[in-house]
Amino acid sequence: MREDRLVAWRHEFPILDTCTYLVTHSLGAMPRRASTYLRQFAEEWSTRGVRAWHEGWWEIGRTTGDLLGPVLGVGKGTISMHQNVTVALGVIASCHRFDGPRNRIVMTDLEFPSNMYLFEGCRKYGAEIVYVASPDTMRTDLQRLLDAIDERTALVPLSLVLFKSAYIQDAAAVIEKAHRVGARVILDVYQAAGAVPLEIEQLGADFAVGGSVKWLCGGPGAGYLYVRPDLANQLEPGIVGWAAHAHPFEFAGGAIEYADAPERFQSGTPNVPSLYSARAGYEIIAEIGVPAIREKSLRLTRRLMDLAKAAGFRVNTPDADHERGGAVIIDVPNGQTVADELIRRKVIVDYRPGAGIRMAPHFYNTAEEIDRAMSVLADAAVTAAH
């Protein structure tokens, strides 16, 4: 067995001492360093009070975004921080009008439901939502999606890695077609960032959104929004707050005078504690390097799939490495019951209807944990069948 230098990081994640943690696709393990940053926030609040706003808190959205930038493959000053992806998508949508001939929002039917809900709300402003049907629950039909993008299309929300199957979509092809007909692409990299190497700026995506909860190990409350630099200062978002004003502390009334990007996409007062805690994961992912994480991920997910197939289970995740993100979805009879039993036995996973049991090894997991998880899964499946 090859040497696994990333095992040295296990001590940084306390939960790994208590269970087999294979649910990073949902909530990454908390680094000890996050506790350090949260204590720093508490100390600043308790000792500096309101002065902390002018000692780093007010700029924390920009500085945290800049820390994340290299992981996403984007430059400094291109990321604004938000509570979650839905808020970020709302900001993007508010930059556009849907009362003219270019009023279509085109997406596949395998997008994350929250993204659908947000854009469905744009119907009241004249948007037409076009869902491109997929042939199954694993993959989208690329040609069908490309054919649906035309001169009537305003936006194309696209998950780089699908949440139900970990299938990697062909973002480059979608962006090329969208730009050819004058449409803009919103790349959702939530299930990719921290697990799959990204070069978002090089891809030419107009927008990118995601959150820190999963592979970035940054915890909840720290979503992010990237806007293409040459596009950013042309846009005038309707969903903004005082943090987006060019001179916020003048407290001017009436219409907003927009700040330059990325602040012009901010809403109100930043979520300071969440941005402090997110730093820990960002730093660790950057220190390790996503290519090294990806190499280990492919090795452990391959082991998972091989064991699942040997046990006779269907795998609802692409077999080819270049099509697979960081998770493996295993279709097991009585899936919810089996998942509950796994959790009871301290193998932490989750279950999604229409997909299966999702397991997601990260850089801190080991081959031995994969073997144990699959042994428990096989036993729990037999028990649930009787």
VEXMAR-985890 format. One line per 5 residues: number of its first residue (from 1); their letters; for each residue x, y, z of N, C-alpha, C. Coordinates in steps of 0.2 Angstrom, whole numbers. Layout:
N
NUM	a	X,Y,Z,X,Y,Z,X,Y,Z  ...
This chain:
386
1	mredr	4,-6,0,0,0,0,4,6,0  3,11,-4,7,17,-5,7,21,2  12,25,3,12,29,9,7,35,8  3,36,14,-2,41,14,0,47,18  3,52,15,6,58,19,0,62,22
6	lvawr	-6,61,19,-11,66,22,-14,63,28  -13,57,30,-15,54,36,-13,59,42  -7,62,41,-4,66,47,-9,72,49  -14,73,44,-19,79,46,-24,76,50  -25,70,52,-31,67,56,-31,70,63
11	hefpi	-25,72,66,-25,75,72,-29,81,73  -29,85,67,-33,91,67,-40,91,67  -43,85,67,-50,84,66,-53,80,72  -55,83,78,-57,79,83,-62,73,82  -67,74,78,-72,70,77,-70,63,74
16	ldtct	-64,63,71,-61,57,68,-59,52,74  -58,54,80,-57,50,85,-63,46,88  -69,48,86,-75,46,89,-79,41,84  -78,41,78,-82,38,73,-78,37,66  -81,34,61,-79,34,54,-83,39,51
21	ylvth	-80,44,49,-84,50,47,-83,51,39  -89,49,36,-89,48,28,-94,53,25  -95,59,28,-101,63,26,-99,70,25  -93,70,22,-90,77,21,-94,80,15  -97,77,11,-101,79,5,-107,83,8
26	slgam	-108,82,15,-114,86,18,-111,91,23  -107,89,28,-104,93,32,-97,91,34  -92,95,32,-85,93,33,-83,93,40  -78,89,42,-76,89,49,-73,95,51  -74,97,58,-72,104,60,-64,103,62
31	prras	-60,108,59,-53,108,61,-53,111,68  -47,109,72,-46,112,79,-45,119,78  -42,121,72,-40,128,71,-46,132,71  -52,130,69,-58,134,69,-60,136,76  -59,132,81,-60,134,88,-55,140,90
36	tylrq	-49,139,87,-44,145,89,-47,151,86  -49,151,80,-52,157,77,-58,160,80  -63,155,82,-69,157,85,-67,161,92  -62,158,96,-60,161,102,-57,168,101  -53,169,95,-51,175,93,-56,180,92
41	faeew	-62,178,89,-67,182,88,-70,184,94  -71,179,99,-74,181,105,-70,186,109  -64,185,109,-59,189,113,-59,196,110  -60,197,103,-60,204,100,-67,207,102  -72,203,102,-78,206,104,-78,208,111
46	strgv	-76,204,115,-76,205,122,-71,211,125  -66,212,121,-61,217,123,-61,223,119  -63,222,112,-62,228,108,-69,231,107  -74,227,107,-81,230,106,-82,233,99  -85,238,99,-87,241,93,-81,243,89
51	rawhe	-75,244,92,-69,246,89,-67,241,84  -69,234,85,-67,229,81,-69,230,73  -75,233,72,-77,234,66,-71,238,61  -68,242,64,-63,246,61,-56,243,62  -56,237,65,-49,233,66,-49,227,62
56	gwwei	-53,226,57,-53,220,53,-60,217,52  -65,218,56,-72,215,55,-75,217,49  -75,224,47,-79,227,42,-76,224,35  -70,223,35,-67,220,28,-66,213,28  -69,209,33,-68,202,33,-71,198,27
61	grttg	-76,201,24,-79,198,18,-74,197,12  -70,203,11,-65,203,6,-59,199,8  -57,199,14,-51,196,16,-52,188,16  -58,186,18,-60,179,18,-60,177,11  -63,181,7,-64,179,0,-57,178,-4
66	dllgp	-52,183,-2,-46,182,-5,-42,176,-2  -43,174,4,-40,168,6,-43,162,2  -49,162,0,-52,156,-4,-50,156,-11  -49,162,-14,-47,163,-21,-43,158,-24  -37,157,-21,-33,152,-24,-35,145,-25
71	vlgvg	-40,143,-20,-43,136,-20,-48,136,-26  -51,141,-28,-56,142,-33,-53,143,-40  -46,146,-40,-43,148,-46,-46,154,-48  -46,159,-44,-48,166,-46,-44,171,-42  -44,177,-44,-39,182,-42,-42,186,-36
76	kgtis	-38,190,-33,-40,194,-27,-46,199,-29  -50,200,-24,-55,205,-25,-61,203,-30  -62,197,-30,-67,194,-35,-72,190,-31  -72,189,-25,-76,185,-21,-79,190,-15  -86,189,-15,-90,192,-9,-93,186,-5
81	mhqnv	-93,187,1,-96,182,6,-103,183,8  -107,178,8,-114,178,10,-116,173,14  -122,173,17,-124,168,22,-124,161,18  -127,160,12,-127,154,9,-128,155,1  -128,149,-2,-128,150,-10,-135,153,-12
86	tvalg	-140,151,-9,-147,154,-11,-147,162,-11  -144,165,-5,-143,172,-5,-139,174,-11  -133,171,-12,-129,173,-18,-132,173,-24  -136,167,-25,-140,167,-32,-145,172,-32  -148,174,-27,-153,180,-27,-150,186,-29
91	viasc	-144,187,-27,-140,193,-29,-139,193,-36  -137,187,-39,-135,187,-46,-142,188,-50  -147,185,-48,-153,186,-51,-156,193,-51  -154,197,-46,-156,204,-46,-152,208,-50  -147,206,-53,-143,210,-58,-146,209,-65
96	hrfdg	-151,205,-66,-154,204,-72,-162,206,-73  -164,208,-79,-171,209,-80,-173,203,-84  -180,201,-83,-183,196,-86,-189,197,-90  -190,204,-91,-196,206,-95,-195,208,-102  -190,205,-105,-189,206,-112,-188,199,-116
101	prnri	-186,199,-122,-185,193,-126,-180,188,-123  -175,191,-119,-170,186,-116,-172,185,-109  -176,181,-108,-179,180,-101,-179,173,-99  -175,168,-102,-175,161,-100,-169,160,-95  -171,155,-91,-166,153,-86,-166,145,-87
106	vmtdl	-160,142,-90,-160,136,-92,-156,131,-87  -159,126,-85,-155,122,-80,-157,114,-81  -153,110,-79,-155,103,-79,-160,101,-73  -163,96,-74,-168,94,-68,-164,90,-63  -157,90,-63,-154,87,-57,-150,92,-53
111	efpsn	-152,98,-54,-149,104,-50,-151,103,-43  -148,106,-38,-150,106,-31,-156,109,-30  -161,107,-27,-168,110,-26,-168,117,-24  -164,119,-20,-164,126,-17,-162,131,-23  -158,129,-28,-157,133,-34,-163,133,-38
116	mylfe	-167,128,-39,-173,128,-42,-178,133,-39  -178,132,-33,-183,136,-29,-182,144,-30  -176,146,-30,-174,153,-30,-176,155,-37  -174,152,-42,-175,154,-49,-183,153,-51  -186,149,-48,-193,148,-49,-197,155,-47
121	gcrky	-194,158,-42,-197,164,-39,-196,170,-44  -192,169,-49,-191,174,-54,-196,174,-60  -201,169,-59,-206,169,-64,-211,175,-63  -211,177,-57,-216,183,-56,-213,190,-59  -206,189,-61,-203,195,-64,-203,194,-72
126	gaeiv	-206,189,-74,-206,187,-82,-201,182,-84  -198,179,-80,-193,173,-82,-197,167,-84  -194,164,-89,-196,157,-91,-191,152,-89  -193,147,-85,-188,142,-82,-189,136,-87  -183,134,-90,-183,129,-94,-179,123,-91
131	yvasp	-182,118,-89,-178,112,-86,-177,107,-92  -170,105,-92,-168,100,-97,-168,93,-94  -172,89,-97,-173,82,-94,-167,78,-94  -165,74,-89,-159,70,-89,-162,63,-90  -157,58,-93,-159,52,-95,-160,47,-88
136	dtmrt	-157,49,-83,-157,45,-77,-155,50,-71  -154,47,-65,-153,51,-59,-145,52,-58  -141,49,-63,-134,50,-62,-131,55,-67  -133,56,-73,-130,60,-78,-135,65,-81  -132,70,-83,-136,75,-88,-135,73,-95
141	dlqrl	-139,76,-99,-138,75,-107,-135,81,-109  -128,81,-110,-125,87,-112,-128,90,-118  -129,86,-124,-131,89,-130,-138,92,-129  -142,89,-126,-149,92,-124,-148,99,-121  -144,99,-116,-143,105,-112,-140,111,-117
146	ldaid	-135,109,-121,-132,114,-126,-137,116,-131  -142,112,-133,-147,114,-138,-152,118,-135  -153,118,-128,-158,122,-125,-156,129,-124  -149,130,-124,-146,137,-123,-146,141,-130  -150,146,-130,-151,150,-136,-151,157,-135
151	ertal	-153,161,-140,-153,169,-139,-158,171,-134  -162,167,-132,-167,169,-127,-165,168,-120  -159,165,-119,-157,163,-113,-153,168,-110  -155,170,-103,-151,175,-99,-146,171,-95  -148,166,-91,-144,163,-86,-144,155,-87
156	vplsl	-138,152,-86,-138,145,-85,-135,143,-79  -139,141,-74,-136,139,-67,-134,132,-68  -127,130,-67,-125,123,-68,-120,121,-62  -122,115,-59,-118,112,-54,-112,109,-57  -106,111,-55,-100,107,-58,-101,100,-56
161	vlfks	-102,98,-50,-103,91,-48,-110,91,-45  -114,86,-48,-121,85,-45,-121,82,-38  -126,84,-34,-126,82,-27,-128,75,-27  -133,73,-31,-136,66,-30,-131,60,-33  -126,62,-37,-122,56,-40,-115,58,-40
166	ayiqd	-113,64,-39,-106,66,-39,-103,66,-47  -108,66,-51,-106,67,-58,-103,74,-60  -97,74,-63,-94,80,-65,-97,82,-72  -100,88,-72,-103,91,-79,-98,94,-83  -99,95,-89,-94,98,-94,-95,105,-94
171	aaavi	-92,109,-89,-94,116,-88,-91,120,-94  -85,118,-97,-82,121,-102,-86,122,-108  -89,116,-110,-94,116,-116,-100,120,-115  -103,120,-109,-109,124,-107,-107,132,-108  -101,134,-105,-99,141,-105,-98,143,-112
176	ekahr	-95,139,-116,-93,141,-123,-100,142,-127  -105,138,-126,-111,139,-130,-115,145,-127  -115,145,-120,-119,151,-118,-116,158,-120  -109,158,-120,-106,165,-122,-107,166,-129  -107,160,-133,-108,161,-140,-115,164,-142
181	vgarv	-120,163,-138,-127,166,-139,-128,172,-134  -124,174,-130,-125,180,-126,-128,178,-119  -127,172,-117,-130,170,-110,-124,170,-105  -126,170,-99,-121,170,-94,-122,163,-90  -117,161,-87,-117,154,-83,-115,156,-76
186	ildvy	-119,153,-72,-118,153,-65,-115,146,-63  -109,145,-61,-106,139,-59,-107,137,-52  -110,132,-50,-111,130,-43,-106,125,-41  -101,127,-37,-95,123,-36,-95,120,-29  -101,120,-26,-102,118,-19,-99,111,-18
191	qaaga	-101,106,-22,-99,99,-22,-92,98,-25  -88,103,-27,-82,103,-30,-76,106,-26  -77,112,-24,-72,116,-21,-69,112,-15  -63,111,-15,-59,108,-10,-58,100,-11  -62,98,-16,-61,91,-18,-59,90,-25
196	vplei	-60,94,-29,-59,94,-36,-55,100,-38  -49,100,-41,-45,106,-43,-50,110,-48  -49,117,-46,-54,122,-50,-49,127,-53  -51,129,-59,-48,135,-62,-54,139,-65  -58,142,-60,-64,146,-62,-63,151,-67
201	eqlga	-58,155,-66,-57,161,-70,-54,159,-77  -50,154,-77,-48,151,-84,-54,148,-88  -59,145,-84,-65,142,-87,-69,148,-91  -69,154,-88,-73,159,-91,-80,160,-88  -81,156,-82,-88,157,-79,-89,164,-77
206	dfavg	-95,166,-79,-97,173,-77,-98,174,-69  -101,169,-66,-102,169,-59,-100,162,-56  -98,161,-50,-98,155,-47,-100,156,-40  -103,151,-37,-106,151,-30,-104,144,-27  -104,145,-20,-103,139,-16,-103,140,-9
211	gsvkw	-102,135,-5,-102,136,2,-96,133,5  -95,134,12,-89,131,16,-91,125,20  -97,123,19,-100,118,24,-96,111,22  -95,110,16,-93,103,14,-86,102,14  -83,101,8,-76,99,7,-71,104,9
216	lcggp	-73,111,10,-69,116,12,-68,116,20  -72,112,23,-72,111,31,-72,118,34  -76,122,32,-77,129,34,-83,130,39  -87,125,39,-93,126,43,-99,130,40  -105,131,43,-110,134,40,-110,142,40
221	gagyl	-114,145,36,-114,153,36,-109,156,32  -105,153,28,-100,156,24,-101,154,17  -106,157,13,-106,156,6,-102,161,3  -101,159,-4,-97,164,-8,-100,165,-15  -98,171,-17,-100,173,-24,-94,176,-28
226	yvrpd	-92,173,-33,-87,175,-38,-91,178,-44  -88,184,-46,-91,188,-52,-85,189,-56  -85,187,-63,-80,188,-68,-78,196,-67  -71,197,-67,-69,204,-65,-71,209,-71  -71,207,-77,-73,212,-82,-80,213,-83
231	lanql	-84,209,-79,-91,210,-79,-94,213,-73  -90,212,-67,-92,214,-61,-95,221,-60  -91,226,-62,-93,233,-61,-98,236,-66  -100,231,-71,-105,233,-75,-112,232,-72  -112,227,-67,-119,225,-65,-121,229,-59
236	epgiv	-128,230,-58,-131,233,-53,-136,229,-49  -134,225,-44,-138,221,-41,-144,225,-37  -150,222,-37,-155,225,-34,-156,223,-27  -153,217,-25,-153,214,-18,-146,216,-15  -146,222,-12,-140,224,-9,-142,227,-2
241	gwaah	-137,229,1,-138,232,8,-132,238,9  -132,240,15,-127,246,16,-120,244,15  -118,238,16,-111,236,15,-109,236,7  -114,237,3,-113,238,-4,-112,245,-7  -113,249,-2,-113,257,-4,-105,259,-4
246	ahpfe	-104,263,-9,-97,266,-10,-95,269,-3  -99,272,1,-98,276,7,-102,274,12  -102,268,15,-107,265,19,-108,269,26  -102,272,28,-103,276,35,-105,283,34  -107,285,28,-110,292,27,-118,291,28
251	fagga	-120,285,28,-127,283,29,-132,287,25  -130,288,18,-134,292,14,-141,288,12  -146,292,12,-153,289,10,-154,288,2  -159,286,0,-161,285,-7,-158,280,-10  -157,281,-17,-154,275,-21,-146,274,-19
256	ieyad	-144,268,-20,-137,267,-18,-132,269,-23  -127,271,-21,-121,273,-25,-116,267,-24  -116,263,-29,-112,256,-28,-105,257,-27  -103,253,-22,-95,252,-22,-93,248,-28  -86,248,-28,-83,243,-33,-84,236,-31
261	aperf	-83,231,-36,-83,224,-34,-77,223,-29  -77,218,-25,-83,214,-24,-88,216,-19  -87,222,-16,-91,225,-11,-98,226,-13  -99,228,-20,-105,230,-23,-110,225,-23  -108,218,-21,-113,213,-21,-114,211,-14
266	qsgtp	-112,215,-9,-114,213,-2,-121,215,0  -123,212,5,-130,214,8,-129,219,14  -130,216,20,-129,220,26,-123,218,30  -124,219,36,-118,218,41,-115,211,40  -109,210,39,-106,203,38,-107,198,44
271	nvpsl	-107,192,42,-108,187,47,-101,185,50  -98,189,55,-91,189,57,-89,182,60  -93,179,64,-90,173,67,-90,167,62  -95,167,58,-94,162,53,-88,162,48  -87,169,46,-81,170,42,-74,169,46
276	ysara	-74,170,52,-68,168,56,-67,160,56  -73,156,57,-72,149,57,-70,146,51  -73,149,45,-71,147,39,-64,147,37  -60,152,40,-53,153,38,-49,146,39  -51,143,44,-47,137,46,-47,132,40
281	gyeii	-53,130,38,-53,125,32,-50,128,26  -51,134,24,-48,137,18,-40,136,19  -38,138,25,-30,137,25,-28,130,25  -31,126,28,-29,119,27,-29,116,20  -35,117,17,-36,115,10,-30,118,6
286	aeigv	-29,124,7,-23,127,3,-16,124,4  -15,123,11,-9,120,13,-8,113,10  -13,109,10,-12,103,7,-12,103,0  -16,107,-3,-16,107,-11,-22,103,-13  -26,105,-17,-32,101,-20,-30,96,-24
291	paire	-24,96,-28,-22,91,-32,-20,85,-28  -17,86,-22,-16,80,-18,-22,77,-15  -27,81,-13,-33,79,-11,-37,75,-16  -37,77,-22,-40,74,-28,-37,67,-29  -31,67,-29,-27,60,-30,-29,55,-25
296	kslrl	-30,57,-18,-32,52,-13,-39,51,-14  -43,56,-15,-50,55,-16,-52,50,-21  -49,50,-27,-50,45,-32,-48,38,-30  -43,38,-26,-41,31,-24,-46,28,-19  -48,32,-14,-53,30,-9,-60,29,-12
301	trrlm	-62,33,-17,-69,32,-20,-68,26,-24  -63,24,-27,-62,18,-31,-63,12,-27  -60,12,-21,-60,7,-16,-67,6,-14  -71,11,-13,-78,11,-11,-82,7,-16  -81,9,-22,-85,7,-28,-83,-1,-29
306	dlaka	-77,-2,-29,-75,-9,-30,-78,-14,-24  -78,-12,-18,-81,-16,-13,-89,-16,-13  -92,-11,-15,-99,-11,-16,-101,-15,-22  -98,-15,-27,-99,-19,-33,-98,-27,-31  -93,-28,-27,-91,-35,-25,-97,-38,-21
311	agfrv	-100,-33,-17,-105,-35,-12,-112,-36,-16  -112,-34,-22,-118,-35,-26,-123,-28,-26  -120,-23,-24,-124,-17,-24,-123,-13,-30  -128,-9,-32,-128,-4,-38,-125,2,-35  -120,5,-39,-117,11,-38,-120,16,-43
316	ntpda	-123,21,-40,-125,27,-44,-121,33,-44  -114,31,-46,-109,36,-47,-105,34,-53  -103,39,-57,-99,37,-63,-93,33,-61  -91,28,-65,-85,24,-64,-79,28,-66  -79,31,-72,-73,35,-74,-71,40,-69
321	dherg	-65,40,-68,-62,45,-63,-63,52,-66  -63,54,-72,-64,61,-74,-71,63,-74  -76,59,-72,-83,60,-72,-85,60,-65  -81,59,-60,-83,57,-53,-80,63,-48  -84,66,-44,-82,70,-39,-80,66,-33
326	gavii	-81,69,-27,-78,66,-21,-83,61,-17  -89,60,-19,-94,55,-16,-95,49,-20  -97,44,-16,-100,38,-20,-107,36,-17  -111,35,-22,-118,34,-20,-120,27,-21  -122,23,-16,-123,16,-16,-130,15,-15
331	dvpng	-133,11,-20,-141,10,-20,-142,3,-16  -144,4,-10,-145,-2,-6,-153,-3,-4  -156,-9,-5,-163,-10,-3,-164,-7,5  -169,-4,6,-171,-1,13,-165,4,15  -164,8,10,-158,13,11,-158,17,17
336	qtvad	-164,20,19,-164,24,24,-163,20,31  -166,14,31,-165,10,37,-158,8,38  -155,6,32,-148,4,32,-143,10,34  -145,16,32,-141,22,33,-141,23,41  -147,23,44,-148,24,51,-144,19,55
341	elirr	-144,13,53,-140,8,56,-133,9,56  -130,11,50,-123,13,50,-122,19,55  -126,24,55,-125,29,60,-125,27,67  -129,22,68,-130,20,75,-123,16,77  -120,13,72,-114,10,73,-108,14,72
346	kvivd	-109,21,72,-104,26,71,-100,26,65  -104,24,59,-101,25,52,-106,31,50  -103,37,49,-108,43,48,-108,44,40  -114,43,38,-116,44,31,-123,47,30  -125,48,24,-132,50,24,-136,46,18
351	yrpga	-142,47,17,-146,44,12,-150,49,8  -151,49,2,-155,53,-2,-160,49,-6  -166,50,-6,-171,47,-10,-170,47,-17  -171,42,-21,-169,42,-28,-162,41,-30  -158,41,-25,-151,40,-26,-148,34,-22
356	girma	-147,35,-15,-145,30,-11,-141,32,-5  -137,28,-2,-132,30,3,-126,33,0  -125,39,3,-119,43,1,-114,43,5  -108,41,3,-102,41,7,-96,45,3  -93,49,7,-88,54,4,-82,54,8
361	phfyn	-77,50,7,-70,50,10,-67,57,8  -63,60,13,-59,66,12,-52,64,13  -48,69,13,-41,68,14,-39,65,21  -43,66,26,-42,64,32,-44,57,34  -48,54,29,-50,47,29,-44,42,27
366	taeei	-45,35,29,-40,30,28,-44,24,24  -40,20,21,-42,14,17,-45,10,22  -43,9,28,-45,5,33,-52,7,35  -54,13,35,-60,16,37,-65,14,31  -63,14,25,-67,12,19,-69,5,20
371	drams	-64,1,22,-66,-6,23,-71,-8,28  -70,-4,34,-74,-5,39,-81,-3,38  -82,3,34,-88,6,32,-92,1,28  -89,-2,23,-92,-7,19,-94,-13,22  -90,-15,27,-91,-21,31,-98,-20,35
376	vlada	-98,-15,38,-104,-13,42,-110,-12,37  -109,-9,31,-115,-8,27,-117,-15,24  -113,-19,23,-115,-26,20,-119,-30,26  -117,-29,32,-120,-33,37,-127,-29,39  -127,-23,39,-133,-19,40,-139,-20,34
381	avtaa	-136,-21,28,-141,-23,23,-144,-29,24  -140,-34,26,-143,-41,27,-148,-41,32  -146,-37,38,-151,-37,44,-157,-34,42  -157,-28,38,-163,-24,36,-167,-28,31  -165,-33,27,-168,-37,23,-172,-43,26
386	h	-171,-44,33,-175,-49,36,-180,-46,41
